[in-house]
Amino acid sequence: MLTGRTRIVFFETPANPTLTVFDIAAIAEQARTVGALTVVDNTFATPVNQNPLAHGADLVVHSATKYLGGHSDLTAGVLTGPAEHLAPVMGWRKNLGQVIAPETAFLLARSIRSLPVRVRTQNDTAAAVAAFLATHPRVAHVHYPGLATGEQKRIVDAQMRGGGGMLSAVLDADADQTAAVVDRLRLFAIAPSLGGVESLVTQPITTTHHGLDPAERAKRGIADSMVRLSVGLEDADDLIADLAQALDTD
């Protein structure tokens, strides 16, 4: 609930790991009514697929470790926005020493040059993977912006140019059966990171959201049988074949 004490409204869209999309323009408009800044984590979408500043956000953050770095070989973060909003941050950045090393900055600059090509390829491959999973009998539901319907599709169409390389699927299985499917994958490496050239898989209840109690996970739509995929640059047919053998083996 927004009040007169609210100073920042912070959210990520699409969200992790449900890929829920939030209406940036609508949220920013509400935040302005109480004088609050809107800060959007745009890591999943990347600047290629979504530009929150163009939809009313005041500041945008990225885990540059992910898509901006793109090769799983650096750790960095990015804050972007108008100079008036960045100015208060600069003093803290200077005093606390939050400056990446020169070699890390070099690797990040290298990676950003290929960002559009990488992300557009990952968009296409993830869309193909999502479409396959959506028709598989062992998959109960697929979360992917490119498959959105209703109000979610309206938001996607209004603010995104691509579905991204992230998706999650809820299997018709229990937690142990889901873990067995993950263990059978060969091209998807098991890891909680994302955004690199290699495809990754994780089961949120054992990694990214392990610390939440079951009731809170259920409230957020994170099922025990959910798997999250970060689609890399492998061939779409190879990734689909890998998923098919893992799902079809008892």
Disulfide bonds with the S-S distance in Angstrom:
none
